[in-house]
Amino acid sequence: MKINWCFGLVSQSAGADYYNNNTSSTTSLVVVVVLLTTLSSIGAQPITAPIEVNALLAIKQNLTDPRNFLRKWNKQTDPCTSNWTGVLCFNTSSPIDGYLHVRELQLLSMNLTGTLSPELGRFFYLEIMDFMWNKITGSIPKEIGNIKTLKLLLLNGNRLTGSLPEELGDLSNLDRIQIDQNFISGPLPKSFANLTKTKHFHMNNNSISGSIPPELSTLPSLVHFLLDNNNLSGPLPPEFSRLPNLLIIQLDNNHFDGGIPDSYSNMKKLLKMSLRNCSLTGPVPDMSRIPKLAYLDLSSNQLNGSIPSSRLSDDMTTIDLSNNKLGGNIPTSFSGLPRLQRLSLGNNFLNGSISSIIWSNRTFNATEKLILDFQNNALSNISGTLSPLVNVTIRLQGNPVCMNANQLNIVNICGIPTEDNDAPDQPVNNVCQTCPKDYERVTAAPVPCFCAAPLKVGYRLKSPGFSDFRPYEDAFNVYLSSGLSLELYQLSVLTFAWEKGPRLKMHLNLFPNLSNIFDESEVQRIRRMFTGWNIDDSDIFGPYELMNFTLGIYTDVDLEPTSSGLSTGALAGIIVGVIAGAVTLTALVSIFIARKRMKNYYRAISKKRLLSKRIRIKVDGVKGFTFEEMSLATNNFDSSTQVGQGGYGKVYRGVLSDGAVVAIKRAQEGSLQGDKEFLNEIELLSRVHHRNLVSLIGYCDEESEQMLVYEFMSDGTLRDHLSAKTKAPLSFAMRLRIATDSAKGILYLHTEADPPIFHRDVKSSNILIGPRFSGKVADFGLSRLAPVPDLEGTTPGHVSTVVKGTPGYLDPEYFLTHKLTDKSDVYSLGVVFLEILTGRQPIQHGKNIVREVNGAYNSGMIFSVIDEKMGSYPSECIEKFVKLALQCCQEDTDARPSMAEVVKELDGILHMIPQSDISIDVSTDHTVYDSEISMTTTTSRTPPSSSMAINNRDQDLYVSSEYISGSNLVSGVVPTIAPR
């Protein structure tokens, strides 16, 4: 009955083709023969094990699938023979116990939400479980521990909570466990000591607490141990030195007790050790006995003593010992390291002379860049000659040596450091014509002006062994193209950017080989290479992860290859193929024309489907921009349009199609939010309207990007105007107005925004200068929402959060307790006020501005630290402003004024300034400068005695800073380490 039905169906189709194409009866005979042979195989075909079918349906029931990737998952079809999306089975021609079994679950980056079903434990033959880069919540089912065949457990990049199940320790065949970038808490189970075959242990970026079990030192296969950015405590296990194959240990940003075990210097195979910001004490161990060590980061701890003088491995690319309490001299053994890219020793107590042999004795290719960062120490001299530097950047700001300008190039190495843009150079080709839409130029192709449709891949190196990618870019291209079995020219690195970790995120183009378009099978193969982790890890590039795999015009490609048995899908393909072949024999020319039309048709359909699948959010009051508009506005995000960079990402100056100039904040990977969170952020910002806050104009949420578009402030930041970057200084009246405007903007966030917002990162570089020297606060958002009342109407006094902010501006109580309050912003703004008064940065030359100004105030020498560029000012106003600033910077939160009190006090000081300097428009509560007012200072009067006390009311009303030196703020003091 089934055969007759299928035969009749196909015969009818064949008859229609016969009638339309005038085909001979021979074609029908061919179709019949093929049908009889293939249909006979269908009846004997095995099915997927019912327990696994039910488990898959239960998994789908627990998930929300907004893009309908799992549409094939239903009771009417079979997972293995119908090729359910993301389900790969063992060979259908070799059933086990009479059934087919699922070998892999590949659900990478499908935007899935919901929870993981306990039914996952029903796949007793499963080898790969991949739920990476979705938005799955809830806990990890302990039932996963039942899958004894599991080799890859990939759950990273979700929103999983709860603790790690002890049962995961039963996965005795596990090769790779990745649960990083979730919200996992609780301790590391001791049962993980049973994971004897595990090579890759990635649990970074969670909230895992407790100590590292020493039992993990028995894992013989462990290669990568990544637990950075957690809440781990206790001592570092000395037993880890016994791990025979460990290549990378990365434990940054935890809270360990004690020091670095001496035994760690015996890790013979170690390539990278990163223990940054781990509260470690004691000396720096001698790492010279590790023969292949290439990357050593022990920065931002409390390490003391001197730096070991033994010579480190010749493979060294990066050495970072900055922000510790190290003393003594800089060893000359750092000289001549052939691969060294960065040596960072800043913010310590290093003294004596620096030997020029460190940079002059370069044994490697002198075209490679070398950065030597020795800022904020007590280095007094440079021994040897300071000849012109080639590809060497030396940073000596904040050292006594910078007071001596007699040596050649001393000004260059004591100036303000600038960061190189790590973006790769973009080739320029003005000869070739523009490629069609969805196609791009293959610049390295053997055929000139060759265009092809690429696959776009988001790729991240999770623990690279270098700090500068450019010298390794060619080697990376060879490594990845060969790993993917591609020709070298088929791979192109579009962009790369360093992220916290440090990790290196890249956007890649993969092109077909001497063809304009990939075959479907090649798309499937390349994706399988990535998702099956079939690319070997590299010593220098470290572990990698696939962030996204964008199909572009290949959106209709079925990413699951057809099973080796003849499924109904395969049969349908054979039937269509036979009919198409018959038609081709009789109407070759007609088919050629039809194929061209059909190709354009399917391409158009593909684009429509792509547009229909894209989820675009809409918010009233702000404009939604496309990625193309943002790219055009910034010349494809060219480095010349970048005007800043912060914790959120890079900021670009953009010019829209209507000529409007805007600031575009482009989120980096670590700052990306889920669709819902990003929507909430935009809705919140669209409701925030105040003349002293930078206004949101629009947003972009396309191409896996999140961008916010703000009004552009062409006059830069307050920090720019206080530093040497500005051509003319700010008068006291201008500075006071900017301070008042900033306080009013923050007061609005605290009291009028709905919901209220704590800024958390108030600093002079986040205060932009508007028209007529008004102040506007920038960089506020959803991640810092103030507490809201509970069901009983009680509002908590703080928000518990991970400490974020900028050193020097951080509220000490917030730093210690992680409790963010409105008074945290008051403290930071108080530091900004001190910057306004002194012109100095919060931490400069190793000195903390709060301590220095407070000391000058208490000793009656406050006018010795006032910025000499400020011109004349009413001394009584200065007194009140200093007093207010120091009140804001009280360590005791309760002793600080509220932001409303700050605004009231500032308004009072403004009204004290003579009308000739500034006028107040009370009707609009807006400070307005008279048209005659410029940046020239008021005529100064006789300067006061240097010994006068601040409370001396008999002094002249005006004090001219022309006669006052601000050098006492920074001279003659050994640098200290600011609280971190």
ABEGO torsion letter per residue (X at the ends): XAAAAAAAAAAAAAAAAAAAAGBBAAAAAAAAAAAAAAAAAAAABBBBBAAAAAAAAAAAAABBBAAGAAAABBAABBAAAAGBBGBBBBBAABBBGGBBBBABBBABGAGBBEBBBAAAAABAABABBBABGBABBEBBBAAAAABAABABBBABGBABBEBBBAAAAABAABABBBABGBABBEBBBAAAAABAABABBBABGBABBEBBBAAAAABAABABBBABGBABBEBBBAAAAABAABABBBABGBBBBEBBBAAAAABAABABBBABGAGBBEBBBBAAABAABABBBABGBABBEBBBABBBBAABABBBABGBABBEBBBAAABGBAABABBBABGBABBEBBBAAAAABBABBAABBBBBBABGBABABBBEBBBBBBGBBBBABGBAAAABAABBGAAAAABBBBBBBABBBBBBBAABBBBBBGBBBBAABABBGBBBBBBBBBBBBABBABABAAAAAAAAAAAAAAAAGBBAAABBBABBBBBBOBBBBBBBBBBBBGBABBBAAAAAAAAAAAAAGABBBBAAAEBBBBABBBAEAAAABBABBBBABBBAAAAAAAAAAAAAAAAAAABAAAAAAAAAAAAAAAAAAAAAAAAAABBBBBBBGBBBBBAAAAAAAAGGGBAAABABBBAAEBBBBBBBAAGBBBBBBBBBAAABBBAAAAAAAAAAAAABBBAABBBBABBBABGGBBBBBBBBBAAEBAAAAABAABABBBBAAAAAAAAAAAAAAAAAAAAABOBBBBAGABBAAABBBBBGGBBBBBGBBAAABBBBBBAAGBBBABBBBBBBEBBGABBAAAAAAGBBBAAAAAAAAAAAAAAAAAGBBABBGGBBAAAAAAAAAAAGAAAAABBAAAEBBBAAAAAAAAAAAAAAABABAAABBBAAAAAAAAAAAAAABBAAABBBBAAAGBBBBBAABBABBBBBBBBBBAABBAABAABBABBBAAABBAAAAABGBBBBBBBX
